[in-house]
Amino acid sequence: MSDPFDINNATLRARLRAIHHKTLNQAVEMGKLRIITNYQTLNRRGCPIYHPWENILPLLGLIMLALLVLLLEGMLFGIGALILAMLIFVTIVRPVLAKRLQDRTVRYMLARVENWERLWHIGGVIIIRADRPSLGCVAPKGNWSAFVYEHLGDCAEKKVSEEEQAAEVVTSETPVVETPNPHPSPRERRTPRRR
């Protein structure tokens, strides 16, 4: 039988990761943590958030428009339309795709700790404190759980204190009624002596 207090215990490690993931979620909700993604790393086959049609359809549509201009207006206008299509893709479409990938990545990672760890091992994710951007952790080499423990403990404490305050409000509004003990001890059964 293994020692329950051994840090190598898989159950204990899983619980700690779940607690740290919950703290991470709370920090994102409170705006204390930012998750930054790398478009090139996450936008490829093998990544669970990759959608190939999201990349192919906008580019294909722009190229088809440029080819249509080429066929209708001639070579000079067609080449100009193709150059314009590539500029539109690079300056407008790709930043929109990167933002959509960022949002999808954050939703996916915050949904479950297993999702978080899967994308963390792929890489392309950086977590940083919003109030101190110099504090961060880079996937996959960084230890995100240790980062949460060291730098985001105040988020968990604040959330717990808010829950305690809410519990105090509820208990202060609830009237306290003393009920007699149905099983009194022998000392409580004695009647007081008269003097």
Backbone hydrogen bonds, N-H to C=O, Kabsch-Sander energy under -0.5 kcal/mol:
donor,donor_aa,acceptor,acceptor_aa,energy
6,D,3,D,-1.5
9,N,6,D,-1.9
13,R,9,N,-2.3
14,A,10,A,-2.3
15,R,11,T,-2.2
16,L,12,L,-2.6
17,R,13,R,-2.5
18,A,14,A,-2.2
19,I,15,R,-2.5
20,H,16,L,-2.7
21,H,17,R,-2.4
22,K,18,A,-2.1
23,T,19,I,-2.3
24,L,20,H,-2.3
25,N,21,H,-2.3
26,Q,22,K,-2.3
27,A,23,T,-2.4
28,V,24,L,-2.1
29,E,25,N,-2.5
30,M,26,Q,-2.3
31,G,27,A,-0.5
31,G,28,V,-0.8
32,K,27,A,-2.5
33,L,27,A,-1.1
34,R,128,I,-2.9
36,I,34,R,-0.6
36,I,126,I,-3.3
38,N,124,G,-2.5
39,Y,37,T,-0.6
42,L,38,N,-2.1
43,N,39,Y,-1.9
44,R,42,L,-1.3
47,C,44,R,-1.6
50,Y,47,C,-1.7
54,E,51,H,-0.6
55,N,51,H,-0.7
55,N,52,P,-0.9
56,I,52,P,-2.2
57,L,53,W,-2.1
59,L,55,N,-0.9
60,L,56,I,-3.0
61,G,57,L,-2.6
62,L,58,P,-2.1
63,I,59,L,-2.3
64,M,60,L,-2.4
65,L,61,G,-1.9
66,A,62,L,-2.0
67,L,63,I,-2.5
68,L,64,M,-2.2
69,V,65,L,-2.3
70,L,66,A,-2.2
71,L,67,L,-2.5
72,L,68,L,-2.3
73,E,69,V,-2.9
74,G,69,V,-0.6
74,G,70,L,-1.3
78,G,74,G,-2.1
79,I,75,M,-2.6
80,G,76,L,-1.9
81,A,77,F,-2.6
82,L,78,G,-2.2
83,I,79,I,-2.4
84,L,80,G,-2.5
85,A,81,A,-2.5
86,M,82,L,-2.1
87,L,83,I,-2.2
88,I,84,L,-2.5
89,F,85,A,-2.4
90,V,86,M,-2.6
91,T,87,L,-2.6
92,I,88,I,-2.4
93,V,88,I,-1.8
94,R,89,F,-3.0
96,V,92,I,-1.5
97,L,93,V,-2.6
98,A,94,R,-2.6
99,K,95,P,-2.1
100,R,96,V,-2.3
101,L,97,L,-2.5
102,Q,98,A,-2.4
103,D,99,K,-2.5
104,R,100,R,-2.5
105,T,101,L,-2.6
106,V,102,Q,-2.4
107,R,103,D,-2.3
108,Y,104,R,-2.4
109,M,105,T,-2.9
110,L,106,V,-2.3
111,A,107,R,-0.9
112,R,108,Y,-0.8
116,W,112,R,-2.0
117,E,113,V,-2.4
118,R,114,E,-2.2
119,L,115,N,-2.4
120,W,116,W,-2.3
121,H,117,E,-2.1
122,I,118,R,-1.2
123,G,119,L,-2.0
124,G,139,A,-0.7
126,I,36,I,-2.7
127,I,137,C,-2.4
128,I,34,R,-2.4
129,R,132,R,-0.6
129,R,135,L,-2.1
130,A,32,K,-2.3
135,L,132,R,-2.4
136,G,134,S,-0.7
137,C,127,I,-2.3
139,A,125,V,-2.9
142,G,138,V,-2.9
144,W,142,G,-1.0
147,F,143,N,-2.0
148,V,144,W,-2.4
149,Y,145,S,-2.2
150,E,146,A,-2.7
151,H,147,F,-2.9
152,L,148,V,-1.9
155,C,152,L,-1.0
156,A,152,L,-1.1
157,E,153,G,-2.3
158,K,154,D,-2.3
159,K,155,C,-2.1
160,V,156,A,-2.5
161,S,157,E,-2.6
162,E,158,K,-2.2
163,E,159,K,-2.1
164,E,160,V,-2.5
165,Q,161,S,-2.4
166,A,162,E,-2.1
167,A,163,E,-2.1
168,E,164,E,-2.4
169,V,165,Q,-2.1
170,V,166,A,-2.0
171,T,167,A,-2.6
172,S,168,E,-2.4
173,E,169,V,-1.4
174,T,170,V,-1.0
177,V,175,P,-0.6
189,R,185,S,-1.5
190,R,186,P,-1.0
